[in-house]
Structures are given as structure tokens and as C-alpha cells.
Amino acid sequence: MHSDPIADLLTRIRNGAQAKLTSVDIPMSKIKLEIVKILEAEGFLKSHEITTESKFPMIKVHIQYDAKRKPILQNIKRVSKPGLRVYRHTDDLKPIRNGLATRILTTSHGVMTDRDARKKGIGGEVLCEVW
């Protein structure tokens, strides 16, 4: 078992996109499901479903591609790690990559994008950056 399930989630999605797979299976957890829902809402993933075929529930993530079969998700990177947590105050959540990248944070109000956190005026732990 990995000590960092979120890094595992991001790696599975990244590898699946590079290998041009239509979908990847990820072991289910509440936080992973929240991250997947945000990636889907932001248009990086096509859809997701929860499968309970095996003993442990899995999230089946369908990867989104453009017309040229290029993954929409160009890069996904873990920011806060178990050994080095990265927290940001609202003032430090400036848009990155000219607003094209999305940060996913876990806040006191749940998991959300940096855009939503700025609107609500709250900071939190930066889980990852996606573009």
C-alpha cells in the first residue's frame, strides 16, 4: 500500500493518459472521489463511475481526449506531500499559468479548486496542480 494515496491517484491518471487508455481504475476513498469530481467538472476527465465488482470499491475514471487523441490533461503534479505539507492563504492563491492551471485544495469547506477558494476567501492545503 502506498503511503500517499493521492499521489497514486494522480500517477494512475497521468500514466493512463500517456498510454492513451480510455479509463483507469483507482481504489476508492472519499478524498480521491472529490478530486476526481473536480477534475471532471474542470473538463480534464470525461466521466467517472464507482464499481463494486471486486471486494473493494473502485473509481473507474474515463480520460478526456481532444479531436487528435491528445489527452486534455497535459500535466498533473502533487504539491503537498505527506512529508511536506503545503498550505496557502487566500492571498497566496494567485492564478498560475495565466489562469490555465487549476489547483485543487482541501479546505475547511471541503475539497475545491483555487478559484472557488479565492471566491470564498479561504485558504487550505494544496493537493495538486493540473493543466
C-alpha atoms as an extended CHARMM CRD file, in Angstrom:
* protein
*
       131  EXT
         1         1  MET       CA              0.0000000000        0.0000000000        0.0000000000  PROA      1               0.0000000000
         2         2  HSD       CA              1.2650000000        3.4780000000       -0.8380000000  PROA      2               0.0000000000
         3         3  SER       CA              1.7450000000        5.9440000000        1.9540000000  PROA      3               0.0000000000
         4         4  ASP       CA              0.3810000000        8.6740000000       -0.3540000000  PROA      4               0.0000000000
         5         5  PRO       CA             -2.9200000000        7.5950000000       -1.9440000000  PROA      5               0.0000000000
         6         6  ILE       CA             -3.3980000000       10.9790000000       -3.6700000000  PROA      6               0.0000000000
         7         7  ALA       CA             -0.0380000000       10.7060000000       -5.4730000000  PROA      7               0.0000000000
         8         8  ASP       CA             -1.1050000000        7.1960000000       -6.5040000000  PROA      8               0.0000000000
         9         9  LEU       CA             -4.3780000000        8.5820000000       -7.9240000000  PROA      9               0.0000000000
        10        10  LEU       CA             -2.5490000000       11.3070000000       -9.8860000000  PROA      10              0.0000000000
        11        11  THR       CA              0.0570000000        8.8460000000      -11.1990000000  PROA      11              0.0000000000
        12        12  ARG       CA             -2.5930000000        6.3930000000      -12.3910000000  PROA      12              0.0000000000
        13        13  ILE       CA             -4.4400000000        9.1600000000      -14.2600000000  PROA      13              0.0000000000
        14        14  ARG       CA             -1.1790000000       10.5900000000      -15.7110000000  PROA      14              0.0000000000
        15        15  ASN       CA              0.0380000000        7.1560000000      -16.8660000000  PROA      15              0.0000000000
        16        16  GLY       CA             -3.3750000000        6.2670000000      -18.2780000000  PROA      16              0.0000000000
        17        17  ALA       CA             -3.4640000000        9.4910000000      -20.3070000000  PROA      17              0.0000000000
        18        18  GLN       CA              0.0780000000        8.9510000000      -21.6300000000  PROA      18              0.0000000000
        19        19  ALA       CA             -0.7660000000        5.3600000000      -22.5750000000  PROA      19              0.0000000000
        20        20  LYS       CA             -3.9450000000        6.6480000000      -24.3020000000  PROA      20              0.0000000000
        21        21  LEU       CA             -6.1680000000        4.3780000000      -22.2000000000  PROA      21              0.0000000000
        22        22  THR       CA             -9.8970000000        5.0870000000      -22.2360000000  PROA      22              0.0000000000
        23        23  SER       CA            -10.1880000000        4.5170000000      -18.4880000000  PROA      23              0.0000000000
        24        24  VAL       CA             -8.1910000000        3.6920000000      -15.3570000000  PROA      24              0.0000000000
        25        25  ASP       CA             -9.3090000000        2.0720000000      -12.1020000000  PROA      25              0.0000000000
        26        26  ILE       CA             -8.4050000000        3.7060000000       -8.8040000000  PROA      26              0.0000000000
        27        27  PRO       CA             -9.0780000000        2.3400000000       -5.2990000000  PROA      27              0.0000000000
        28        28  MET       CA            -11.9890000000        4.2810000000       -3.8020000000  PROA      28              0.0000000000
        29        29  SER       CA            -11.7050000000        6.8390000000       -0.9960000000  PROA      29              0.0000000000
        30        30  LYS       CA            -13.7420000000        9.9560000000       -0.1840000000  PROA      30              0.0000000000
        31        31  ILE       CA            -10.9350000000       12.4250000000       -0.9290000000  PROA      31              0.0000000000
        32        32  LYS       CA             -9.9870000000       10.6930000000       -4.1960000000  PROA      32              0.0000000000
        33        33  LEU       CA            -13.6330000000       10.7800000000       -5.2880000000  PROA      33              0.0000000000
        34        34  GLU       CA            -13.7620000000       14.5360000000       -4.5290000000  PROA      34              0.0000000000
        35        35  ILE       CA            -10.5800000000       15.1360000000       -6.5820000000  PROA      35              0.0000000000
        36        36  VAL       CA            -11.9570000000       13.0700000000       -9.4910000000  PROA      36              0.0000000000
        37        37  LYS       CA            -15.2420000000       15.0530000000       -9.3930000000  PROA      37              0.0000000000
        38        38  ILE       CA            -13.2930000000       18.3400000000       -9.5990000000  PROA      38              0.0000000000
        39        39  LEU       CA            -11.0940000000       17.0810000000      -12.4780000000  PROA      39              0.0000000000
        40        40  GLU       CA            -14.2890000000       16.0650000000      -14.2680000000  PROA      40              0.0000000000
        41        41  ALA       CA            -16.0090000000       19.4120000000      -13.5930000000  PROA      41              0.0000000000
        42        42  GLU       CA            -12.9050000000       21.2250000000      -14.8830000000  PROA      42              0.0000000000
        43        43  GLY       CA            -13.0460000000       19.1890000000      -18.1130000000  PROA      43              0.0000000000
        44        44  PHE       CA             -9.8590000000       17.1260000000      -17.6160000000  PROA      44              0.0000000000
        45        45  LEU       CA            -11.7790000000       13.8610000000      -17.2590000000  PROA      45              0.0000000000
        46        46  LYS       CA            -14.7450000000       12.6700000000      -19.3080000000  PROA      46              0.0000000000
        47        47  SER       CA            -16.6170000000       10.8520000000      -16.5310000000  PROA      47              0.0000000000
        48        48  HSD       CA            -16.2660000000        8.5260000000      -13.5690000000  PROA      48              0.0000000000
        49        49  GLU       CA            -18.2360000000        5.7110000000      -12.0230000000  PROA      49              0.0000000000
        50        50  ILE       CA            -17.9070000000        3.6870000000       -8.8580000000  PROA      50              0.0000000000
        51        51  THR       CA            -17.5680000000       -0.0360000000       -9.4810000000  PROA      51              0.0000000000
        52        52  THR       CA            -18.1630000000       -2.5800000000       -6.7540000000  PROA      52              0.0000000000
        53        53  GLU       CA            -17.2750000000       -5.7020000000       -8.7270000000  PROA      53              0.0000000000
        54        54  SER       CA            -14.2690000000       -6.5110000000       -6.5520000000  PROA      54              0.0000000000
        55        55  LYS       CA            -14.1460000000       -6.7310000000       -2.7500000000  PROA      55              0.0000000000
        56        56  PHE       CA            -13.0380000000       -3.0940000000       -2.5570000000  PROA      56              0.0000000000
        57        57  PRO       CA            -14.9390000000       -0.3450000000       -4.3920000000  PROA      57              0.0000000000
        58        58  MET       CA            -13.0120000000        1.2790000000       -7.2670000000  PROA      58              0.0000000000
        59        59  ILE       CA            -13.4260000000        4.5630000000       -9.1180000000  PROA      59              0.0000000000
        60        60  LYS       CA            -13.3610000000        3.9710000000      -12.8700000000  PROA      60              0.0000000000
        61        61  VAL       CA            -12.1130000000        7.2160000000      -14.4190000000  PROA      61              0.0000000000
        62        62  HSD       CA            -12.6760000000        7.8870000000      -18.1280000000  PROA      62              0.0000000000
        63        63  ILE       CA             -9.9170000000       10.0920000000      -19.5490000000  PROA      63              0.0000000000
        64        64  GLN       CA            -10.8280000000       13.0260000000      -21.8040000000  PROA      64              0.0000000000
        65        65  TYR       CA             -9.0380000000       13.4560000000      -25.1650000000  PROA      65              0.0000000000
        66        66  ASP       CA             -9.2470000000       16.1400000000      -27.8500000000  PROA      66              0.0000000000
        67        67  ALA       CA            -10.0590000000       15.5040000000      -31.5190000000  PROA      67              0.0000000000
        68        68  LYS       CA             -6.4300000000       14.4940000000      -32.1930000000  PROA      68              0.0000000000
        69        69  ARG       CA             -6.4820000000       11.8810000000      -29.3640000000  PROA      69              0.0000000000
        70        70  LYS       CA             -4.2530000000       14.1290000000      -27.2560000000  PROA      70              0.0000000000
        71        71  PRO       CA             -5.1210000000       13.9900000000      -23.5520000000  PROA      71              0.0000000000
        72        72  ILE       CA             -6.7690000000       17.2190000000      -22.3140000000  PROA      72              0.0000000000
        73        73  LEU       CA             -4.8150000000       16.7140000000      -19.0910000000  PROA      73              0.0000000000
        74        74  GLN       CA             -1.2890000000       17.8250000000      -20.0190000000  PROA      74              0.0000000000
        75        75  ASN       CA              0.2560000000       17.7370000000      -16.5750000000  PROA      75              0.0000000000
        76        76  ILE       CA             -0.8280000000       16.8140000000      -13.0670000000  PROA      76              0.0000000000
        77        77  LYS       CA              1.5150000000       17.2950000000      -10.1620000000  PROA      77              0.0000000000
        78        78  ARG       CA              1.3430000000       16.6360000000       -6.4410000000  PROA      78              0.0000000000
        79        79  VAL       CA              2.1250000000       19.7570000000       -4.4110000000  PROA      79              0.0000000000
        80        80  SER       CA              1.5570000000       18.9270000000       -0.7490000000  PROA      80              0.0000000000
        81        81  LYS       CA              3.1390000000       15.6030000000        0.2260000000  PROA      81              0.0000000000
        82        82  PRO       CA              2.7980000000       13.6110000000        3.4520000000  PROA      82              0.0000000000
        83        83  GLY       CA              6.3800000000       14.5750000000        4.3850000000  PROA      83              0.0000000000
        84        84  LEU       CA              5.9860000000       18.2190000000        3.3730000000  PROA      84              0.0000000000
        85        85  ARG       CA              2.5360000000       19.7160000000        3.6290000000  PROA      85              0.0000000000
        86        86  VAL       CA              1.9030000000       22.8810000000        1.5890000000  PROA      86              0.0000000000
        87        87  TYR       CA             -0.7240000000       25.2910000000        2.9100000000  PROA      87              0.0000000000
        88        88  ARG       CA             -1.7200000000       28.5310000000        1.1870000000  PROA      88              0.0000000000
        89        89  HSD       CA             -3.6180000000       31.5220000000        2.4930000000  PROA      89              0.0000000000
        90        90  THR       CA             -6.2570000000       33.0830000000        0.1950000000  PROA      90              0.0000000000
        91        91  ASP       CA             -3.8530000000       35.9310000000       -0.6670000000  PROA      91              0.0000000000
        92        92  ASP       CA             -1.2620000000       33.4010000000       -1.9030000000  PROA      92              0.0000000000
        93        93  LEU       CA             -3.6960000000       31.6510000000       -4.2790000000  PROA      93              0.0000000000
        94        94  LYS       CA             -2.8990000000       33.7910000000       -7.3170000000  PROA      94              0.0000000000
        95        95  PRO       CA             -3.8240000000       32.2080000000      -10.6750000000  PROA      95              0.0000000000
        96        96  ILE       CA             -0.9930000000       30.0930000000      -12.1160000000  PROA      96              0.0000000000
        97        97  ARG       CA             -0.0640000000       29.6180000000      -15.7800000000  PROA      97              0.0000000000
        98        98  ASN       CA             -2.1770000000       32.6590000000      -16.7490000000  PROA      98              0.0000000000
        99        99  GLY       CA             -5.1900000000       31.0550000000      -15.1070000000  PROA      99              0.0000000000
       100       100  LEU       CA             -4.9540000000       27.9600000000      -17.3160000000  PROA      100             0.0000000000
       101       101  ALA       CA             -3.8150000000       25.6980000000      -14.4820000000  PROA      101             0.0000000000
       102       102  THR       CA             -6.1010000000       24.6020000000      -11.6730000000  PROA      102             0.0000000000
       103       103  ARG       CA             -5.0050000000       23.9160000000       -8.1310000000  PROA      103             0.0000000000
       104       104  ILE       CA             -7.0490000000       21.5010000000       -6.0640000000  PROA      104             0.0000000000
       105       105  LEU       CA             -7.1400000000       22.3080000000       -2.3640000000  PROA      105             0.0000000000
       106       106  THR       CA             -8.5970000000       20.6970000000        0.6800000000  PROA      106             0.0000000000
       107       107  THR       CA            -10.1120000000       23.3780000000        2.9080000000  PROA      107             0.0000000000
       108       108  SER       CA            -12.3080000000       23.6060000000        5.9650000000  PROA      108             0.0000000000
       109       109  HSD       CA            -15.1970000000       23.7860000000        3.4550000000  PROA      109             0.0000000000
       110       110  GLY       CA            -14.2000000000       20.5950000000        1.6390000000  PROA      110             0.0000000000
       111       111  VAL       CA            -12.1690000000       19.8890000000       -1.4980000000  PROA      111             0.0000000000
       112       112  MET       CA            -12.3310000000       22.6420000000       -4.1570000000  PROA      112             0.0000000000
       113       113  THR       CA            -10.4140000000       24.4970000000       -6.8620000000  PROA      113             0.0000000000
       114       114  ASP       CA             -8.2310000000       27.5020000000       -6.1020000000  PROA      114             0.0000000000
       115       115  ARG       CA            -10.7960000000       29.6340000000       -7.9820000000  PROA      115             0.0000000000
       116       116  ASP       CA            -13.6030000000       28.6080000000       -5.6010000000  PROA      116             0.0000000000
       117       117  ALA       CA            -11.3320000000       29.0700000000       -2.5830000000  PROA      117             0.0000000000
       118       118  ARG       CA            -10.4930000000       32.6360000000       -3.7300000000  PROA      118             0.0000000000
       119       119  LYS       CA            -14.2150000000       33.4000000000       -4.1810000000  PROA      119             0.0000000000
       120       120  LYS       CA            -14.9690000000       32.1040000000       -0.6900000000  PROA      120             0.0000000000
       121       121  GLY       CA            -11.9030000000       33.8460000000        0.7520000000  PROA      121             0.0000000000
       122       122  ILE       CA            -10.4280000000       30.7230000000        2.3080000000  PROA      122             0.0000000000
       123       123  GLY       CA             -7.0640000000       29.0010000000        2.0640000000  PROA      123             0.0000000000
       124       124  GLY       CA             -6.1070000000       25.3830000000        2.5800000000  PROA      124             0.0000000000
       125       125  GLU       CA             -3.7350000000       22.5640000000        1.7570000000  PROA      125             0.0000000000
       126       126  VAL       CA             -2.7350000000       22.4920000000       -1.9360000000  PROA      126             0.0000000000
       127       127  LEU       CA             -3.1690000000       18.8670000000       -3.0110000000  PROA      127             0.0000000000
       128       128  CYS       CA             -2.1670000000       19.1950000000       -6.6760000000  PROA      128             0.0000000000
       129       129  GLU       CA             -1.8920000000       21.3880000000       -9.7800000000  PROA      129             0.0000000000
       130       130  VAL       CA             -3.3970000000       20.3990000000      -13.1160000000  PROA      130             0.0000000000
       131       131  TRP       CA             -3.0700000000       21.8510000000      -16.6140000000  PROA      131             0.0000000000
